[in-house]
């Protein structure tokens, strides 16, 4: 079933848009009160989109070239096109390696090409980053990408981290990474 933007008009009361993972659509501001106080959620006719992996996992190994860690430590970029696959496997051979997210603009462009209705503020991209090696690696943020972690952003040897990236701006793309 294809996506037809013309069918989206007046769809704000529905939970999904044609085979998408958009949820919680609303034409009006939603207000609720909990232990933290009163919260107002902005009108969101498209709802929130949870962009799940859409391709074959990408592997970053030791060696030379694209998607390769250098043998003495270094960094590789987790490109937007790699992140939208949903699974990244990293296999650095030595300590001192860093994986750096692509810029928010490049991640936005990759997601915008696959997300029905385009990327909206509040949409999420999920990705599993696996460290399939005997050494820890650090995760660094690209341009306009911030982390919500107050502690170090590292992935221990032979472990993985599930990451959610939430778009906080789209005119000049920005996102926050949670893991």
Secondary structure, 3 states (H helix, E strand, C coil): CCCCHHHHCCCCCCCCCCCCCEECCECCCEEEEECCEEEEECCECCCEEEECCCCCCEEEEECCCCCEECCCCEEEEECHHHHCCCEEEEECCCCCEEEEECCHHHHHHHHHCCCCCCCCCCCEEEEEEEECCCCCEEEECCCCEEECCCCCCEECCCEEEEEEEEEEECCCCEEEEEC
